[in-house]
Amino acid sequence: MKAVVFKEPYKVSYEEVERPSDPQAGEAIVRVKACGLCGSDLHPYRGSEAGLRAGTVCGHEFAGTVEEVGAGVELVPGERVAASFTTACGTCWFCTHSLSSRCDNAQLFGWIDETNEGIHGGQAQFVRVPHADGTLMRLPKDVSFEEGVLLGDILSTGYFCAKNALTMLADSNIPPAQLSVAVIGCGPVGLCAVASARMLGFGQIFAIDRVQSRVDTAVKLGAQSQGYETANDGRGVDAVLEVVGAYEALKLSFEIVRMGGVVSSVGVHAHDKGFPVSPGQCYDKNVTFKSGRCPARSLMSEVSQLVKTTDVVRHIISHRVPLAAAAEMYEQFEAQKDGILKVVFDPWA
């Protein structure tokens, strides 16, 4: 089969690899109909996240149809499914308490380390899925494969970020329509956070990004391009959604949030700069900080409503290309060329 393979920093290759077959108990083989290029794919691509074994099939965003199943799997061949970006057994304590991202058996698709531990990813024509019944969600008839790709990662992550902020503000007794939120980083996850904040009822949503075209897209989804400095009569915004994963973005979050506000962070901080504020500074501002990996599988059914009620997908996907173009798309995405925002690959084109 054809797949995108990691070679070394700044080099991926579209090539022939062995097709997964003979699914074991609990496993499924999925025929991939659409797969995505995610911002976090750039961490190993750039070399900022070390340890990925050369030869690993890349990618953790995919949707398709069940091709084969192993013993004990309830899914049947032909069913339309989407995967969460990490596997989930569905039965451990964390899976049964809405924290599938910390499943006892969680593995990230597209990550095999240098000791050969891990699983291949979804930027391929076929992918082996462990814990299939827990990891894969049956796609509703009115949700496309493209939308399924986004459900398993960035849509769920943006929603998780916004929902965390709203939940943490519940004790303030302020109606959501009177709450303000700033979204720092208006890439694909940030735009999903904007759409989610709007769906959850935040009254004011401010978009912050150095790339003006991204801010313009956020405005189309209901955000404002300026004014966060004067929110709440200058006290600061009620919440900040940080989705960049950069030290400077998190530092800005603490600067612009009001006293007693919330910083909700889902950015992957693949750096060694530490935390931008001290415990004393948090104490002096009564700030609540909420962070962590999104439990995508726990949220996918809930988030499917976001697909049905907003036009976020239309605004996010900027490039639809054959999987054979992956090396070029990685280069363009890394360099932020030609208005690239979200790439969805067709493995069969």
C-alpha positions in Angstrom: 0.0 0.0 0.0 1.0 3.6 -0.3 1.8 5.7 2.8 3.7 8.7 4.1 6.8 7.7 6.0 9.0 9.7 8.4 12.6 9.6 7.3 14.4 12.3 9.4 13.7 15.9 10.4 12.4 17.9 7.4 12.0 14.8 5.3 9.0 12.5 4.8 8.4 10.2 1.8 5.4 8.9 -0.1 6.3 5.2 -0.7 5.2 1.6 -0.8 5.0 -0.1 2.6 3.6 -3.4 3.8 -0.2 -3.4 4.1 -1.5 -4.3 7.6 -3.5 -7.5 7.6 -4.6 -10.4 9.8 -6.2 -8.3 12.6 -5.7 -9.8 16.0 -8.3 -9.9 18.8 -9.8 -6.5 19.4 -8.2 -5.0 16.2 -9.6 -3.6 13.0 -8.0 -2.8 9.7 -9.5 0.5 8.3 -9.5 1.5 4.6 -8.6 5.2 4.9 -10.9 7.5 2.9 -9.5 10.8 4.2 -6.6 11.7 6.5 -5.2 15.0 7.8 -2.0 16.9 8.3 -2.0 18.3 11.8 0.1 21.0 13.4 1.5 18.5 15.9 2.8 16.4 13.0 5.3 19.3 12.6 6.9 18.7 16.0 8.8 15.6 14.9 9.1 16.9 11.3 11.0 19.9 12.7 13.0 17.8 15.1 11.6 19.7 18.1 10.1 16.4 19.4 12.7 13.7 19.2 12.5 9.9 19.3 10.3 9.1 16.3 11.7 6.0 14.5 12.6 6.4 10.9 10.2 4.4 8.8 7.1 5.1 10.9 3.9 5.8 8.9 2.9 9.4 9.9 -0.3 10.9 10.9 -3.0 10.6 13.6 -6.1 12.0 11.9 -8.1 9.6 9.7 -11.5 8.3 8.8 -12.7 5.5 6.5 -14.4 2.2 6.3 -13.8 -1.0 8.3 -12.0 -3.5 6.1 -11.4 -6.4 8.4 -11.9 -7.1 12.1 -10.3 -9.5 14.6 -12.1 -11.7 17.2 -14.3 -9.9 19.7 -14.8 -6.7 17.6 -18.4 -5.5 17.4 -17.7 -3.3 14.3 -18.4 -5.0 11.0 -16.7 -4.6 7.6 -18.1 -1.8 5.6 -19.1 0.5 8.5 -18.0 4.2 8.2 -15.8 5.2 11.1 -13.5 7.9 12.4 -10.6 7.4 14.8 -9.5 9.5 17.8 -5.9 10.5 17.5 -4.9 8.1 20.4 -6.3 4.6 20.9 -8.8 4.1 23.7 -9.7 0.7 25.2 -13.1 2.0 26.3 -13.1 -0.1 29.6 -10.3 1.2 31.9 -11.0 3.7 34.7 -10.0 6.7 32.6 -12.0 5.7 29.5 -15.1 5.2 31.7 -14.6 8.6 33.4 -14.4 10.7 30.2 -10.6 10.9 30.0 -9.9 8.6 27.1 -6.6 10.5 26.4 -5.2 9.0 29.5 -6.4 5.5 28.7 -4.3 2.8 30.4 -3.6 1.4 26.9 -3.4 4.7 25.0 -1.0 4.9 22.0 -0.6 7.8 19.6 -1.2 6.9 16.0 1.9 7.7 13.9 4.5 7.3 16.7 6.9 4.4 17.0 9.9 5.1 19.1 13.5 4.0 18.7 12.8 0.9 20.8 10.1 -0.1 18.2 7.3 0.6 20.7 4.2 2.2 19.2 1.9 2.1 16.2 1.9 3.3 12.6 -0.3 6.3 11.6 -3.2 7.1 9.3 -1.5 8.9 6.4 -1.9 5.7 4.4 -4.3 3.6 2.4 -4.9 1.2 5.4 -4.2 1.4 9.1 -4.3 -1.2 11.9 -6.4 0.0 14.8 -5.9 -1.6 18.3 -8.9 -1.5 20.7 -11.1 -0.9 17.7 -14.4 -0.7 19.5 -13.1 1.9 21.9 -11.0 3.9 19.4 -13.3 4.1 16.4 -16.6 5.9 16.3 -19.3 5.0 13.8 -19.9 8.1 11.7 -23.5 9.4 11.5 -24.8 9.4 7.9 -24.8 13.1 7.7 -21.1 13.4 8.7 -18.5 13.1 5.9 -15.2 11.4 6.0 -13.5 14.9 5.9 -15.5 15.9 8.9 -14.6 12.6 10.6 -11.0 13.5 10.2 -11.5 16.7 12.1 -13.7 15.1 14.7 -11.0 12.8 16.0 -8.6 15.6 16.8 -8.8 19.3 16.1 -12.6 19.8 16.5 -12.6 17.9 19.7 -9.5 19.7 21.0 -10.9 23.2 20.3 -14.2 22.2 21.9 -12.4 20.7 24.9 -10.5 24.0 25.4 -13.6 26.2 25.3 -15.7 23.8 27.4 -13.0 23.7 30.1 -13.0 27.5 30.3 -16.8 27.7 30.6 -16.9 24.9 33.2 -14.2 26.6 35.3 -16.2 29.9 35.2 -19.5 28.2 36.4 -19.0 29.4 40.0 -18.8 33.0 38.9 -22.6 33.0 38.3 -22.1 35.1 35.1 -24.3 34.1 32.2 -22.3 32.8 29.3 -23.6 35.6 27.1 -21.9 38.1 29.4 -18.5 36.3 29.4 -15.6 37.3 27.2 -12.9 34.9 25.9 -9.7 35.5 23.9 -8.4 32.8 21.6 -4.6 32.9 21.2 -3.6 31.2 18.0 -6.1 31.0 15.1 -4.7 28.0 13.3 -7.1 25.1 12.7 -7.4 24.2 16.4 -7.9 27.9 17.4 -10.6 28.3 14.8 -12.3 25.2 16.2 -12.0 26.8 19.6 -13.6 30.0 18.3 -16.5 28.0 16.7 -16.9 26.1 20.0 -16.9 29.2 22.1 -19.6 30.6 20.0 -21.7 27.4 20.1 -21.3 27.3 24.0 -22.6 30.9 24.2 -19.7 33.1 25.0 -20.8 36.7 24.5 -17.5 38.1 23.2 -14.8 36.2 21.5 -11.5 37.9 20.6 -9.1 36.4 18.0 -5.3 36.9 18.5 -2.8 35.8 15.9 0.1 37.3 14.0 -1.3 36.1 10.7 -4.0 38.5 9.6 -5.7 36.0 7.3 -6.3 33.7 10.2 -7.8 36.5 12.3 -10.0 37.3 9.3 -11.2 33.7 9.2 -11.9 33.8 12.9 -14.0 36.9 12.4 -16.1 34.9 9.9 -16.7 32.4 12.6 -18.0 35.0 15.1 -14.9 36.5 16.7 -13.7 40.1 17.0 -10.3 41.1 15.7 -9.6 43.7 18.4 -10.8 45.0 21.8 -9.7 42.4 24.3 -7.6 45.1 26.1 -10.8 46.9 27.2 -12.9 43.8 28.0 -14.8 44.0 31.3 -14.0 47.8 31.6 -10.3 47.1 31.3 -10.2 44.3 33.9 -9.3 41.7 31.3 -11.0 38.9 29.6 -12.9 36.3 31.6 -11.0 33.4 29.9 -8.1 32.8 27.5 -7.9 29.8 25.2 -4.2 29.1 24.5 -3.8 26.7 21.6 -0.3 27.6 20.3 2.0 25.6 22.5 4.5 28.5 22.8 6.0 30.0 25.9 5.1 33.5 24.7 1.5 32.6 24.0 1.0 31.2 27.5 2.7 34.3 29.0 0.3 36.6 27.1 -2.6 34.5 28.4 -1.8 35.2 32.0 -1.2 38.9 31.2 -4.6 39.5 29.6 -6.9 37.3 31.7 -8.8 39.2 34.5 -8.3 38.4 38.2 -10.3 35.3 39.0 -10.3 34.3 35.3 -9.4 31.1 33.6 -6.5 30.1 31.3 -7.4 27.0 29.3 -4.4 25.6 27.5 -4.3 22.8 24.9 -1.2 23.8 23.0 1.6 21.2 22.9 4.5 22.9 24.7 7.4 21.1 23.1 10.0 23.4 24.5 12.2 23.6 27.7 11.5 27.3 28.6 9.4 26.3 31.6 6.3 28.0 32.9 5.9 31.8 32.3 4.5 32.7 35.7 5.3 31.7 39.3 2.9 30.1 41.8 2.9 33.4 43.6 1.8 35.3 40.5 -1.1 32.8 40.0 -2.0 33.2 43.7 -2.0 37.0 43.5 -4.3 37.0 40.5 -6.6 34.1 41.6 -6.2 32.5 38.2 -7.4 29.0 37.4 -5.2 27.1 34.9 -6.6 24.1 33.1 -4.5 22.1 30.7 -4.0 18.7 29.2 -4.4 16.4 26.2 -7.9 16.4 24.8 -9.9 13.2 25.5 -11.1 13.1 21.9 -12.8 9.7 21.9 -14.8 10.7 25.0 -16.0 13.8 23.2 -16.4 12.8 19.5 -20.2 12.1 19.7 -20.8 15.3 21.5 -18.6 17.3 19.1 -20.4 15.9 16.1 -23.1 18.4 16.9 -20.6 21.2 16.2 -20.2 19.9 12.6 -23.9 20.0 12.1 -24.6 23.4 13.6 -21.6 25.5 12.3 -19.8 26.0 9.0 -16.4 25.6 10.7 -15.2 22.8 8.4 -15.8 24.9 5.3 -13.5 27.7 6.7 -10.8 25.4 8.0 -9.9 23.0 5.2 -7.8 25.0 2.8 -6.1 22.2 0.7 -7.6 18.9 -0.5 -4.8 17.0 -2.3 -3.7 13.4 -3.1 -1.6 11.7 -0.5 1.2 11.6 -3.0 1.6 15.3 -2.5 2.4 14.9 1.2 6.1 15.8 1.1 5.3 19.1 -0.6 2.4 19.8 1.8 4.6 19.2 4.9 7.1 21.8 3.5 4.4 24.3 2.7 2.6 23.8 6.0 5.9 24.2 8.0 6.7 27.4 6.1 3.0 28.7 6.2 3.0 29.2 2.4 0.1 30.1 0.1 -2.5 30.5 2.8 -2.2 26.9 3.9 -4.4 26.2 6.9 -5.6 22.6 7.0 -4.6 19.9 4.6 -6.8 16.8 4.0 -5.3 14.0 1.9 -7.1 11.5 -0.4 -5.1 8.3 -0.2 -6.7 6.9 -3.3 -6.4 9.9 -5.7 
